[in-house]
Amino acid sequence: MLTDEDRAVLDFAGRGWPSPGEKERAVRERLGMSPVRYYQYLNALLDDPEALRYAPVTVNRLRRVRQANRDRTR
C-alpha cells in the first residue's frame, strides 16, 4: 500500500520542470528531502506494483528512462 509520501513523490515526478535547479529547489521545499534522497526514493518506487497502479504513465515513462540510461552505460 502506498503512503501519502509515496503518492506525493509520484505526483511530483509526473510534473515537468523548466530547469534542474528549479526541480531541486522544489524537491527540498515541497517534499522536504534532498534531491539525492528523492531520486533514491523514486527509483525504489518504480519497482513497486502499487506505484504502477497509482501512476502508470509516470512510472512507465521513468522506467524507460532508467533502462535507457542503463543501456547507455553498458
N, C-alpha and C positions, 0 to 999 in steps of 0.2 A: 504494500500500500504506500502510495506517495505521501510525503509530508507536505506541509504548506511551503517549506523551504525548497523542496524538490520542484514543486509546481512553479514557484517564483523564479527559480533558476531556468527552468524550461521556457517559461514565458519570456524571460529576459533574453534568452538565447535566440528566440524567434524574431526578435526585433532587428532592424537594420541600424547601423551606426555610421555617421559621416566620416569618422576618423577613429583610429585605435585609441588615441588619447581620451576622447570623449567616452568611449566604451569603458576604458579602465577606470575613469573617474566615476562613472555611473555604477560600476560594479561595487566600488567602495561605498558610495553614498546610498544606493538603493538596496544592495544585498548585504552590506556590512562585512564583506570579506575581501581579501587581497585578490588581485587578478590571477595569481598563480593558483590559489585555493579554488577560485571559481572554475578555472579550466580543469583542474583535477576532479572537482565535484561533477562538472558537466560530463566529462569523459566517462566517469563511472555510471552516470545516469543513462548514457547512450546504450549501455548493455542491459538495462532494466526493462523487461517486457511491459511493466506498468507505465513507464515513461513513453514507450512506443504507443501504447493505447491512448495516453493522455494527449500527446503532441506528435502524431505520426509524421506530419510534413517536416517539422523541425528535426526530429530525431533521424529520419531517413536522410535528410539533406546533410546533417552533420556527420552521420556515419559514412556517407560517400566522400565527404571532405577528408575525414580521418583516414579512410582507406587510400585515397589518392596521395595523401601525404606519406603514408607508409610505403606505398608502391614507389614513390619518387626517391625514397632514401635507401632502397634496396639495390 
